[in-house]
Amino acid sequence: MPGERISILYNPSAGMGRALQRKLKLEHLLKHFEVRYDLIMTRSEDHLKALVREHAKTYKTLVGAGGDSTFHIMVNELMAASADVDFGMIGVGSSNDMTMEFGVDTLEKACRALKNPGVRKIDLGCISAEKTPLRYFVGQANIGLGAFVNKRVAELAVLKPWLAKRQTLAGILGIRKAYRSRNIPLPLIIESEAGRAEGEFTAAIFSNIKFWATGKIINPSAVPDDGKLEACLIKNCSFLRLARISRLANKGKHVEAGEVEIHRAPCFEVSSEKPFEIQSDGEMVKTPEGRTTFHRITFCVVPRALNLICPQAMPL
């Protein structure tokens, strides 16, 4: 029996394959901090899902080593299984916004937290269509530019792997293509207890945490255990103006821009006459039947749904 040992599920393909290079350093630190662990290398997304379901039955603590997409997949499996475990994160991926939010953004911090863990009950976001939950998220879900760029970068990973590894360049090319192909702006209606927003939007980001797109402070007032989501709505703007807003978002100053609206509420309903896609924590959202476009969607908070391991010094 695993006993008090923790399970670490390691995704070697995270970070476009760069995660594998960090495995030896991670294991060195785990031994240095005297963490008792079993580490399993995952072979595929299906293998990861199967391991989560299996290990959630026998371990009290389940840890993902990967990027935001890895954590997203694991959390959704835990929710589907109604598993009562503590969940930890070790960031070795391309985008590690979740680990940044919870103070485990280096391997040393993550291992220290696993040795002397604090457990924080955090909210999750839930994405639903026609009252049917599709996905849960720790970080964010977005419509518009973010979804388009995520999809484009995934395509580049297949067509031009060398380019996909250069995230900034790949992202810029994805944004340029979005503008040229007229995939943005999108006509959206966003309704919540905070009010109604209607018009042409470049992006709509619904967050449970502050960080997005590898460290941008897109929703500066987002708190992961306050029973609310925070929405950053970016109205239609030029490519150059968006670049300016993006630079301001590095420090959360974009909220002062005239094209940006911030709303906070437990639930948002989004609709559009034009079909749209959704990206959540690095993963494209689809229905059980495989449909990836929507005309109406709901983002709601699920209070205190996940036991998350974080440093003891963080608020619990």
C-alpha positions, 0 to 999 in steps of 0.5 A, spaced: 500 500 500 502 507 498 501 509 505 503 516 506 507 516 500 504 521 495 503 519 487 507 524 482 504 523 475 509 526 470 508 528 463 514 528 459 511 531 453 509 538 457 513 544 455 513 541 448 518 535 451 522 540 455 519 537 461 523 531 461 530 535 462 527 537 469 526 530 471 533 529 474 533 536 478 526 534 481 528 528 483 534 530 487 530 536 490 524 531 492 530 527 496 533 533 499 526 535 502 525 527 504 519 527 500 516 520 500 513 519 493 512 514 487 513 517 480 510 515 474 511 517 467 505 518 463 505 515 456 499 519 453 493 523 455 489 517 456 494 514 460 494 520 465 487 520 466 487 512 467 492 513 472 488 519 476 482 514 477 487 509 479 491 513 484 485 517 487 483 510 490 489 509 494 493 515 495 491 521 499 495 526 495 496 526 488 501 531 484 501 533 477 508 534 474 507 538 467 503 544 465 497 548 466 494 543 461 496 537 465 493 540 471 487 541 468 486 534 465 487 531 472 482 536 476 477 534 471 478 526 472 478 528 480 471 531 479 468 526 475 471 521 480 468 525 486 475 523 489 477 526 496 484 527 495 489 533 496 492 535 489 499 538 488 502 541 482 509 541 480 510 546 474 515 543 468 510 546 462 510 551 457 505 555 461 505 555 469 500 560 471 497 556 476 503 554 480 505 562 479 498 563 483 499 558 488 506 560 490 509 553 487 512 556 481 519 553 482 521 546 483 524 548 490 518 551 492 513 545 489 518 540 493 518 544 499 510 545 499 510 537 498 514 536 504 510 541 509 504 542 505 498 547 507 491 545 504 487 550 501 480 549 499 479 553 492 474 554 488 473 551 481 470 554 475 465 550 471 463 551 464 456 548 462 452 548 455 445 547 456 445 546 464 450 540 462 457 541 465 463 540 460 469 542 464 472 544 470 478 549 471 482 552 476 485 558 472 481 560 466 476 559 460 476 564 454 473 566 448 475 569 442 483 571 441 486 566 446 482 560 444 484 562 436 491 562 438 491 556 442 488 552 437 493 555 432 499 554 436 497 546 437 497 546 429 504 549 429 506 544 434 505 538 429 507 542 422 513 546 425 515 543 432 521 548 432 516 554 432 511 552 437 517 551 442 518 559 441 511 561 444 512 568 444 513 568 436 508 562 435 503 567 439 504 573 435 503 569 429 497 566 431 494 573 433 496 576 426 492 570 423 486 571 427 486 578 425 487 577 418 482 571 417 477 576 421 476 570 426 476 576 431 472 580 433 466 576 436 459 579 437 458 577 444 452 578 450 455 577 457 450 577 462 451 576 470 449 579 476 454 585 475 451 587 469 450 586 461 456 587 456 454 587 449 458 588 443 464 586 439 470 583 443 477 581 441 477 577 447 473 575 453 477 571 459 473 568 465 478 567 471 479 564 477 486 566 478 490 572 476 495 570 471 493 568 464 498 567 458 504 565 461 504 571 467 500 576 464 496 579 470 489 579 466 484 579 472 488 582 478 482 582 483 481 574 482 481 570 488 481 563 487 476 562 494 472 568 494 466 564 490 466 569 484 469 569 477 472 575 474 471 577 467 476 581 463 473 583 457 477 586 451 473 590 446 474 590 439 481 594 437 487 594 432 493 589 432 497 595 435 492 597 440 492 590 443 499 589 443 499 595 448 494 592 452 498 586 452 504 590 455 500 593 460 497 586 462 504 584 464 503 588 470 495 588 471 495 596 468 491 594 462 484 595 466 485 602 465 484 602 458 478 604 455 477 598 451 477 593 457 472 592 462 472 588 468 466 584 471 466 580 478 460 575 479 459 567 481 456 566 474 456 569 467 452 567 461 455 568 454 451 568 447 453 570 440 449 569 433 456 567 431 459 560 433 465 561 438 470 556 441 472 556 448 479 554 451 480 553 458 487 552 462 490 550 455 485 545 453 480 546 447 473 545 450 468 540 447 461 536 448 461 529 449 459 528 442 465 532 440 462 539 438 467 544 439 463 550 437 457 554 441 452 559 441 451 559 448 455 557 454 455 558 462 461 559 466 459 558 474 464 558 480 464 551 484 465 554 491 471 550 495 471 544 490 478 542 490 483 541 496 490 544 493 497 543 496 500 550 497 506 553 501 504 553 509 505 561 509 499 562 504 492 564 506 488 557 508 
